[in-house]
Amino acid sequence: MIVRIATFNAQNLFRRPKAFNLPDETKRNEVLADFSTLVALLNLTTYSAEDKARMSALIKKHGAHAWNPDNPPPIYINQTRPGKNSSLFEEAGSWKVGASGRGAWAGWAELVREEIDTEAVRNTGRVVDEVDADILLMVEVEDRLTLDRFNQQILAGVLSKRPYPYNMLIDGNDSRGIDVGILSRHPITSVRSHLFDPDPERPGEHLFSRDCPEFEIQLNDTPMVVLGNHLKSKFNDDPPLRLAQAKRLAQIYEAARERTPHVVVAGDLNDDLDSEPIEALLDTGLRDVMSHASYRGGPGTHGGCHRPQDKLDYLLLPPTLWHRVQHVALEKRGIYWDPPPEIKHFAEVKSKTDSASDHAALYVDLDL
């Protein structure tokens, strides 16, 4: 059985407030201004009759009192206790404010986020479709529902491609929602998180910037463990932290190998082959698939992909899987590069704004 495993830092699987995507700038600014006014009014300790009238008018204007899943309003009043004597409104279904002040109701006003469907996300879908991996590690995804929406709405919906039957993501430590998820055509039977692994050099702090999830995939009679990673970036760089993360990752890999011979380290490790973090991983016997004889591409996975320093993304295999490698390649056509060195991007990638990512997708075919 040939199994294709891939890693891709998509960079853009995030949902935005619906108001941000309004094509009319005047309308967009109007919604944002109304939202700001409404929030300020809702936070008043006591609501005067004039305050209630102004809030009611804004709520009615934007339909913020009624949820419509087929066409969500740009602003929504999310109440946690909407019953009698604890609701913002006079009665159920009403848009008229009846509460006496902020302490009389529980909830908040929010800018509603809509489904992901931008040209950049569509181009991400094109990369994923071209790679057509059986197991695909996705880096920089907001949450599992966003990953699932990408799978259903972009791959299966907009592009009419084959969706993945399984997906998983555990929210990580990054407050921006930059997480590591997985799409699979084989059952995901378990997930182990390392969210709370302590940083040995920073008491009370978590070690991993995101997480190091262990995704266990059922392949025939032998499970495969994919260790998903997104180590500390070089923005506001902290090389000792990235090295500590890599050393802990090496320990997690060694422990996983005691459970199954099929362990793959995958993701954006944010360093090149000559760095200490990567050396710490290779010292375990892991090998980078781009060093396999079947790989014919350049040395990098980021930007122009033509320099060794552009190498950030990895699929690392144990010795027991090395002889099973059939093919290794990069899918670079989602990257926009002007002027392009040797990268020919998809016709739909017309600028950096609508590029799928500035990372290539790396994949390997294993005969299992």
FIMAR-54068 format. One record per residue (C-alpha): residue number from 0; residue in one letter; x, y, z. Coordinates in steps of 0.05 Angstrom, whole numbers. Each point is the difference from the previous one (the first is absolute). Example, Ala and Ser with C-alpha at 12.3 -4.5 7.8 and 13.67 -1.06 7.14 Angstrom:
+-----+---------+--------+--------+--------+
| num | residuo |     c1 |     c2 |     c3 |
+-----+---------+--------+--------+--------+
|   0 |       A |    246 |    -90 |    156 |
|   1 |       S |     27 |     69 |    -13 |
+-----+---------+--------+--------+--------+
END
This chain:
+-----+---------+--------+--------+--------+
| num | residuo |     c1 |     c2 |     c3 |
+-----+---------+--------+--------+--------+
|   0 |       M |      0 |      0 |      0 |
|   1 |       I |     28 |     68 |    -21 |
|   2 |       V |    -15 |     54 |     52 |
|   3 |       R |     15 |     73 |    -16 |
|   4 |       I |     17 |     43 |     61 |
|   5 |       A |      6 |     75 |     -6 |
|   6 |       T |     11 |     63 |     41 |
|   7 |       F |    -23 |     70 |    -19 |
|   8 |       N |      3 |     66 |     36 |
|   9 |       A |    -63 |     31 |    -30 |
|  10 |       Q |      5 |     66 |     38 |
|  11 |       N |    -71 |     22 |    -18 |
|  12 |       L |    -52 |    -48 |     30 |
|  13 |       F |    -32 |     52 |     44 |
|  14 |       R |    -71 |     27 |      2 |
|  15 |       R |     -9 |     75 |     -2 |
|  16 |       P |    -57 |     43 |     25 |
|  17 |       K |    -54 |      4 |    -54 |
|  18 |       A |      4 |     76 |      2 |
|  19 |       F |     73 |     -1 |    -22 |
|  20 |       N |    -19 |    -36 |    -65 |
|  21 |       L |    -53 |     50 |    -22 |
|  22 |       P |     21 |     26 |    -68 |
|  23 |       D |    -30 |     69 |     12 |
|  24 |       E |     50 |     38 |     44 |
|  25 |       T |    -54 |     50 |     22 |
|  26 |       K |    -45 |    -57 |     23 |
|  27 |       R |     58 |    -35 |     33 |
|  28 |       N |     19 |     62 |     40 |
|  29 |       E |    -72 |     11 |     18 |
|  30 |       V |     -8 |    -69 |     30 |
|  31 |       L |     65 |      8 |     40 |
|  32 |       A |    -20 |     69 |     25 |
|  33 |       D |    -69 |    -26 |     21 |
|  34 |       F |     33 |    -59 |     35 |
|  35 |       S |     46 |     46 |     39 |
|  36 |       T |    -59 |     44 |     21 |
|  37 |       L |    -42 |    -60 |     20 |
|  38 |       V |     55 |    -30 |     42 |
|  39 |       A |     11 |     66 |     36 |
|  40 |       L |    -74 |      6 |     15 |
|  41 |       L |     -7 |    -72 |     23 |
|  42 |       N |     57 |     11 |     50 |
|  43 |       L |    -36 |     57 |     36 |
|  44 |       T |    -16 |    -16 |     72 |
|  45 |       T |    -71 |     28 |     -7 |
|  46 |       Y |    -40 |      6 |    -65 |
|  47 |       S |    -42 |     64 |     -8 |
|  48 |       A |    -61 |      1 |    -44 |
|  49 |       E |     42 |     35 |    -53 |
|  50 |       D |     55 |    -54 |      6 |
|  51 |       K |    -51 |    -55 |     -9 |
|  52 |       A |    -30 |     34 |    -61 |
|  53 |       R |     69 |      8 |    -33 |
|  54 |       M |     20 |    -72 |     15 |
|  55 |       S |    -67 |    -27 |    -25 |
|  56 |       A |      7 |     39 |    -65 |
|  57 |       L |     70 |    -27 |    -13 |
|  58 |       I |    -21 |    -72 |     18 |
|  59 |       K |    -60 |      4 |    -47 |
|  60 |       K |     42 |     32 |    -55 |
|  61 |       H |     49 |    -58 |     -2 |
|  62 |       G |    -47 |    -56 |     21 |
|  63 |       A |     46 |    -12 |     59 |
|  64 |       H |    -56 |    -32 |     42 |
|  65 |       A |    -16 |    -58 |    -47 |
|  66 |       W |     48 |    -55 |    -21 |
|  67 |       N |     -7 |    -25 |    -72 |
|  68 |       P |     50 |    -56 |    -15 |
|  69 |       D |    -12 |      8 |    -75 |
|  70 |       N |     14 |     75 |      1 |
|  71 |       P |     31 |     21 |     67 |
|  72 |       P |     -5 |     73 |     18 |
|  73 |       P |     65 |     41 |      2 |
|  74 |       I |    -12 |     15 |     74 |
|  75 |       Y |    -33 |    -47 |     50 |
|  76 |       I |    -21 |      5 |     72 |
|  77 |       N |     25 |    -64 |     32 |
|  78 |       Q |    -38 |    -12 |     65 |
|  79 |       T |     22 |    -54 |     48 |
|  80 |       R |    -64 |      5 |     43 |
|  81 |       P |    -56 |     25 |    -45 |
|  82 |       G |    -58 |    -18 |     46 |
|  83 |       K |    -47 |     43 |     40 |
|  84 |       N |     34 |     54 |     44 |
|  85 |       S |     69 |    -16 |    -31 |
|  86 |       S |    -10 |     21 |    -73 |
|  87 |       L |     20 |     64 |    -35 |
|  88 |       F |    -66 |      2 |    -36 |
|  89 |       E |    -71 |     13 |     22 |
|  90 |       E |    -23 |    -68 |    -24 |
|  91 |       A |     24 |    -59 |    -41 |
|  92 |       G |      8 |     17 |    -74 |
|  93 |       S |     -4 |     75 |     13 |
|  94 |       W |     53 |     50 |    -20 |
|  95 |       K |    -21 |     50 |     53 |
|  96 |       V |     47 |      7 |     59 |
|  97 |       G |    -34 |    -11 |     67 |
|  98 |       A |     58 |    -10 |     48 |
|  99 |       S |     15 |     55 |     50 |
| 100 |       G |     76 |     -2 |     -7 |
| 101 |       R |     62 |    -42 |    -12 |
| 102 |       G |     -9 |    -40 |     63 |
| 103 |       A |    -71 |    -20 |    -17 |
| 104 |       W |     17 |    -48 |    -57 |
| 105 |       A |     57 |    -49 |    -18 |
| 106 |       G |     32 |      1 |    -69 |
| 107 |       W |     34 |     44 |    -50 |
| 108 |       A |     -2 |     29 |    -70 |
| 109 |       E |     46 |    -31 |    -51 |
| 110 |       L |     22 |      9 |    -72 |
| 111 |       V |    -24 |    -64 |    -34 |
| 112 |       R |     54 |    -39 |    -37 |
| 113 |       E |    -21 |    -30 |    -65 |
| 114 |       E |     22 |    -61 |    -39 |
| 115 |       I |     68 |      0 |    -33 |
| 116 |       D |     -3 |     13 |    -74 |
| 117 |       T |     54 |     47 |    -26 |
| 118 |       E |     43 |    -10 |    -61 |
| 119 |       A |     59 |    -15 |     45 |
| 120 |       V |    -39 |    -56 |     34 |
| 121 |       R |    -24 |    -27 |    -67 |
| 122 |       N |     73 |     -2 |    -22 |
| 123 |       T |     16 |    -37 |     64 |
| 124 |       G |    -53 |    -50 |    -22 |
| 125 |       R |     34 |     -7 |    -68 |
| 126 |       V |     66 |    -17 |     34 |
| 127 |       V |    -34 |    -51 |     45 |
| 128 |       D |    -36 |    -30 |    -60 |
| 129 |       E |     63 |     -5 |    -42 |
| 130 |       V |     39 |    -33 |     56 |
| 131 |       D |    -59 |    -47 |     14 |
| 132 |       A |     33 |    -28 |     62 |
| 133 |       D |    -29 |    -57 |     40 |
| 134 |       I |     24 |     33 |     64 |
| 135 |       L |     10 |     76 |     -1 |
| 136 |       L |     27 |     40 |     58 |
| 137 |       M |    -26 |     71 |     -3 |
| 138 |       V |     37 |     57 |     35 |
| 139 |       E |    -30 |     68 |     18 |
| 140 |       V |    -73 |    -19 |      5 |
| 141 |       E |    -46 |     38 |     47 |
| 142 |       D |    -41 |    -58 |     29 |
| 143 |       R |    -30 |    -67 |    -18 |
| 144 |       L |    -66 |     30 |    -26 |
| 145 |       T |     40 |     44 |    -47 |
| 146 |       L |     39 |    -61 |    -25 |
| 147 |       D |    -66 |    -37 |     -9 |
| 148 |       R |    -31 |     58 |    -37 |
| 149 |       F |     60 |      4 |    -46 |
| 150 |       N |     -8 |    -74 |    -13 |
| 151 |       Q |    -74 |      3 |    -15 |
| 152 |       Q |    -11 |     70 |    -29 |
| 153 |       I |     64 |     10 |    -40 |
| 154 |       L |     26 |    -69 |    -19 |
| 155 |       A |    -68 |    -34 |     -9 |
| 156 |       G |    -42 |     63 |    -13 |
| 157 |       V |     35 |     54 |    -40 |
| 158 |       L |     52 |    -45 |    -33 |
| 159 |       S |    -43 |    -62 |     -5 |
| 160 |       K |     58 |    -43 |     23 |
| 161 |       R |      3 |    -61 |     45 |
| 162 |       P |     -7 |     20 |     74 |
| 163 |       Y |     34 |    -35 |     58 |
| 164 |       P |    -43 |    -44 |     44 |
| 165 |       Y |     41 |     14 |     62 |
| 166 |       N |     29 |     64 |     30 |
| 167 |       M |     27 |     19 |     68 |
| 168 |       L |     29 |     60 |     36 |
| 169 |       I |     12 |     18 |     73 |
| 170 |       D |      4 |     74 |     16 |
| 171 |       G |     72 |     16 |     19 |
| 172 |       N |     37 |     51 |     42 |
| 173 |       D |      3 |     56 |    -52 |
| 174 |       S |    -50 |     54 |     18 |
| 175 |       R |     -7 |     18 |    -74 |
| 176 |       G |    -32 |    -67 |    -15 |
| 177 |       I |     59 |    -25 |    -41 |
| 178 |       D |     -9 |    -75 |      9 |
| 179 |       V |     21 |    -67 |    -30 |
| 180 |       G |    -54 |    -46 |    -29 |
| 181 |       I |     -4 |    -61 |    -44 |
| 182 |       L |    -42 |    -25 |    -58 |
| 183 |       S |     -2 |    -75 |    -12 |
| 184 |       R |    -31 |    -52 |    -45 |
| 185 |       H |     14 |    -52 |     54 |
| 186 |       P |    -32 |     -1 |     69 |
| 187 |       I |     31 |     44 |     54 |
| 188 |       T |     -3 |    -47 |     60 |
| 189 |       S |     31 |     43 |     54 |
| 190 |       V |     34 |     67 |     14 |
| 191 |       R |     51 |     16 |     54 |
| 192 |       S |     13 |     72 |     16 |
| 193 |       H |     62 |     33 |     29 |
| 194 |       L |    -32 |     67 |     15 |
| 195 |       F |     22 |     -1 |     72 |
| 196 |       D |     71 |    -24 |     -7 |
| 197 |       P |     40 |     48 |     44 |
| 198 |       D |     57 |     43 |    -24 |
| 199 |       P |     61 |    -21 |     40 |
| 200 |       E |     31 |     69 |     -6 |
| 201 |       R |    -63 |     40 |     15 |
| 202 |       P |    -36 |    -23 |     63 |
| 203 |       G |    -75 |      3 |     -7 |
| 204 |       E |      2 |      7 |    -76 |
| 205 |       H |    -20 |    -51 |    -53 |
| 206 |       L |     55 |    -26 |    -45 |
| 207 |       F |    -35 |     -5 |    -67 |
| 208 |       S |    -21 |     64 |    -36 |
| 209 |       R |    -59 |    -37 |    -29 |
| 210 |       D |     -1 |    -74 |     19 |
| 211 |       C |     32 |    -65 |    -21 |
| 212 |       P |    -61 |    -44 |    -13 |
| 213 |       E |      9 |    -75 |    -11 |
| 214 |       F |    -51 |    -21 |    -52 |
| 215 |       E |     -9 |    -75 |     -3 |
| 216 |       I |    -25 |    -24 |    -68 |
| 217 |       Q |    -24 |    -71 |    -11 |
| 218 |       L |     34 |    -31 |    -61 |
| 219 |       N |    -17 |    -74 |     -8 |
| 220 |       D |     27 |    -36 |     61 |
| 221 |       T |     55 |     50 |     17 |
| 222 |       P |    -17 |     69 |     26 |
| 223 |       M |     38 |     61 |    -23 |
| 224 |       V |     16 |     58 |     47 |
| 225 |       V |      8 |     69 |    -32 |
| 226 |       L |     34 |     50 |     46 |
| 227 |       G |    -27 |     68 |    -23 |
| 228 |       N |     44 |     61 |     12 |
| 229 |       H |      7 |     74 |     -8 |
| 230 |       L |     61 |     19 |     40 |
| 231 |       K |     17 |     71 |     23 |
| 232 |       S |      4 |     46 |    -60 |
| 233 |       K |     58 |     45 |    -16 |
| 234 |       F |    -44 |     62 |      8 |
| 235 |       N |     21 |     27 |     68 |
| 236 |       D |     49 |    -57 |     -1 |
| 237 |       D |     16 |    -44 |     60 |
| 238 |       P |     50 |    -53 |    -24 |
| 239 |       P |      8 |    -32 |     70 |
| 240 |       L |    -75 |    -10 |      4 |
| 241 |       R |     -3 |    -32 |    -69 |
| 242 |       L |     58 |    -45 |     20 |
| 243 |       A |    -35 |    -21 |     64 |
| 244 |       Q |    -63 |    -15 |    -40 |
| 245 |       A |     40 |    -43 |    -49 |
| 246 |       K |     33 |    -39 |     56 |
| 247 |       R |    -67 |    -14 |     32 |
| 248 |       L |    -27 |    -20 |    -68 |
| 249 |       A |     57 |    -50 |     -6 |
| 250 |       Q |    -21 |    -30 |     67 |
| 251 |       I |    -73 |     -5 |    -22 |
| 252 |       Y |     22 |    -33 |    -64 |
| 253 |       E |     42 |    -52 |     37 |
| 254 |       A |    -60 |    -16 |     46 |
| 255 |       A |    -47 |     -7 |    -59 |
| 256 |       R |     48 |    -48 |    -34 |
| 257 |       E |    -10 |    -47 |     59 |
| 258 |       R |    -73 |     -6 |    -20 |
| 259 |       T |      7 |     -5 |    -75 |
| 260 |       P |     57 |     -2 |    -52 |
| 261 |       H |    -39 |     48 |    -44 |
| 262 |       V |     13 |     69 |     28 |
| 263 |       V |      5 |     63 |    -43 |
| 264 |       V |     23 |     68 |     25 |
| 265 |       A |    -35 |     53 |    -43 |
| 266 |       G |    -11 |     74 |     -3 |
| 267 |       D |     33 |     68 |     -1 |
| 268 |       L |     63 |     -5 |     43 |
| 269 |       N |     21 |     71 |    -16 |
| 270 |       D |     74 |    -15 |     -9 |
| 271 |       D |     48 |    -27 |    -53 |
| 272 |       L |     38 |    -65 |     -3 |
| 273 |       D |     64 |     29 |     30 |
| 274 |       S |    -35 |     26 |     63 |
| 275 |       E |      5 |    -29 |     70 |
| 276 |       P |    -75 |    -16 |      5 |
| 277 |       I |      1 |    -42 |    -64 |
| 278 |       E |     65 |    -33 |     20 |
| 279 |       A |    -32 |    -20 |     67 |
| 280 |       L |    -54 |    -36 |    -39 |
| 281 |       L |     46 |    -32 |    -51 |
| 282 |       D |     43 |    -26 |     56 |
| 283 |       T |    -57 |    -48 |     17 |
| 284 |       G |      8 |    -34 |    -68 |
| 285 |       L |    -57 |     38 |    -33 |
| 286 |       R |     13 |     18 |    -73 |
| 287 |       D |    -27 |     57 |    -42 |
| 288 |       V |    -39 |    -25 |    -60 |
| 289 |       M |     30 |     56 |    -43 |
| 290 |       S |     67 |    -36 |      7 |
| 291 |       H |    -28 |    -63 |    -32 |
| 292 |       A |     26 |    -19 |    -70 |
| 293 |       S |    -70 |      5 |    -29 |
| 294 |       Y |     -4 |     75 |     15 |
| 295 |       R |     19 |     43 |    -60 |
| 296 |       G |    -20 |     70 |     23 |
| 297 |       G |     36 |     59 |     31 |
| 298 |       P |     24 |      5 |     73 |
| 299 |       G |    -54 |     45 |     28 |
| 300 |       T |    -74 |     -2 |     17 |
| 301 |       H |    -13 |     74 |     12 |
| 302 |       G |     -1 |     62 |    -44 |
| 303 |       G |     42 |    -13 |    -62 |
| 304 |       C |     17 |    -70 |     26 |
| 305 |       H |     68 |      5 |    -33 |
| 306 |       R |     46 |     12 |     60 |
| 307 |       P |     18 |    -48 |     57 |
| 308 |       Q |    -22 |     56 |     47 |
| 309 |       D |    -70 |     -6 |    -30 |
| 310 |       K |     -7 |    -69 |     30 |
| 311 |       L |    -53 |      5 |     56 |
| 312 |       D |    -49 |    -57 |    -11 |
| 313 |       Y |     16 |    -73 |     14 |
| 314 |       L |    -22 |    -71 |     -5 |
| 315 |       L |     49 |    -41 |     42 |
| 316 |       L |     -1 |    -76 |     -3 |
| 317 |       P |     29 |    -54 |     45 |
| 318 |       P |     50 |    -49 |    -31 |
| 319 |       T |    -54 |    -54 |     -3 |
| 320 |       L |    -39 |     42 |    -50 |
| 321 |       W |     57 |     26 |    -42 |
| 322 |       H |      3 |    -60 |    -47 |
| 323 |       R |    -74 |      7 |    -11 |
| 324 |       V |      5 |     69 |    -32 |
| 325 |       Q |    -23 |     -1 |    -73 |
| 326 |       H |     -4 |     74 |    -18 |
| 327 |       V |     11 |     68 |     32 |
| 328 |       A |    -21 |     67 |    -29 |
| 329 |       L |    -21 |     72 |     14 |
| 330 |       E |    -64 |     34 |    -25 |
| 331 |       K |     23 |     73 |     -9 |
| 332 |       R |    -53 |     28 |    -46 |
| 333 |       G |    -39 |     32 |     57 |
| 334 |       I |     58 |     48 |     13 |
| 335 |       Y |      1 |     68 |    -34 |
| 336 |       W |     70 |     24 |    -15 |
| 337 |       D |     14 |     63 |    -41 |
| 338 |       P |     41 |     -7 |    -41 |
| 339 |       P |     -5 |    -76 |      4 |
| 340 |       P |     68 |    -35 |      3 |
| 341 |       E |    -22 |    -69 |    -22 |
| 342 |       I |    -68 |     -3 |     32 |
| 343 |       K |    -60 |     -2 |    -47 |
| 344 |       H |    -61 |     14 |     42 |
| 345 |       F |    -72 |    -18 |    -15 |
| 346 |       A |    -35 |     47 |    -48 |
| 347 |       E |    -47 |     19 |     57 |
| 348 |       V |     59 |     25 |     42 |
| 349 |       K |      8 |     70 |    -26 |
| 350 |       S |     30 |     37 |     59 |
| 351 |       K |     29 |    -13 |     69 |
| 352 |       T |    -68 |     18 |     29 |
| 353 |       D |    -35 |    -59 |    -33 |
| 354 |       S |     58 |    -49 |      5 |
| 355 |       A |    -16 |    -65 |     36 |
| 356 |       S |     60 |     10 |     46 |
| 357 |       D |     74 |     19 |     -4 |
| 358 |       H |     15 |    -73 |     19 |
| 359 |       A |      0 |    -58 |    -48 |
| 360 |       A |    -35 |    -65 |     17 |
| 361 |       L |     49 |    -57 |     11 |
| 362 |       Y |    -21 |    -72 |    -11 |
| 363 |       V |     27 |    -71 |      0 |
| 364 |       D |    -28 |    -65 |    -27 |
| 365 |       L |     12 |    -61 |     45 |
| 366 |       D |    -11 |    -72 |    -20 |
| 367 |       L |    -32 |    -29 |     63 |
+-----+---------+--------+--------+--------+
END
